[in-house]
Amino acid sequence: MSGVPCFRGTRVPVQNLFDYITGQSSLSDFLEDFPSVPRDTAIAVLEAAKQHLLADALAS
């Protein structure tokens, strides 16, 4: 997908998850619309983003 990060084994861009969460949709909505993305994988992406943000906050 032209270098866009996607969920492993899919053509679903990771950005789609963040777009859903920051919009009016829930994780459940995302998973329903993209059934090829396992729930635990989506949660792992969100957890990694959280850890990255917390590490950045502590470094500042």
C-alpha positions as CSV (number, residue, x, y, z in Angstrom):
1,M,0.0,0.0,0.0
2,S,2.7,2.4,-1.0
3,G,4.5,2.3,2.3
4,V,1.5,3.0,4.4
5,P,1.6,0.9,7.6
6,C,-1.1,-1.7,7.5
7,F,-2.3,-4.4,9.9
8,R,-0.3,-7.6,9.3
9,G,-1.8,-9.8,6.8
10,T,-4.4,-7.2,5.6
11,R,-4.6,-4.2,3.4
12,V,-6.2,-2.2,6.2
13,P,-4.1,0.9,7.1
14,V,-3.4,1.4,10.8
15,Q,-4.5,5.1,10.3
16,N,-8.0,3.8,9.8
17,L,-8.1,2.7,13.4
18,F,-7.0,6.1,14.7
19,D,-9.5,7.8,12.4
20,Y,-12.3,5.7,13.8
21,I,-11.3,6.3,17.4
22,T,-10.9,10.1,17.0
23,G,-14.1,10.3,15.1
24,Q,-17.5,9.3,16.3
25,S,-16.8,5.5,16.0
26,S,-15.7,2.9,18.6
27,L,-13.3,0.1,18.5
28,S,-16.2,-2.2,18.0
29,D,-17.3,-0.2,15.0
30,F,-13.8,-0.5,13.5
31,L,-13.6,-4.2,14.1
32,E,-17.1,-4.7,12.5
33,D,-16.1,-2.7,9.4
34,F,-12.7,-4.4,9.1
35,P,-13.2,-8.0,10.2
36,S,-9.8,-9.1,8.9
37,V,-8.2,-7.2,11.8
38,P,-8.1,-9.3,15.0
39,R,-9.3,-7.5,18.1
40,D,-6.1,-8.3,20.0
41,T,-4.0,-6.8,17.2
42,A,-6.0,-3.5,17.2
43,I,-5.7,-3.3,21.0
44,A,-1.9,-3.9,20.7
45,V,-1.6,-1.0,18.3
46,L,-3.6,1.3,20.7
47,E,-1.4,0.1,23.6
48,A,1.8,0.7,21.7
49,A,0.6,4.3,20.8
50,K,-0.2,4.9,24.5
51,Q,3.2,3.7,25.6
52,H,4.9,5.9,23.1
53,L,2.9,8.9,24.2
54,L,3.7,8.2,27.9
55,A,7.4,7.7,27.2
56,D,7.4,11.0,25.3
57,A,5.7,12.8,28.1
58,L,8.1,11.4,30.7
59,A,11.1,12.5,28.5
60,S,9.9,16.1,28.3
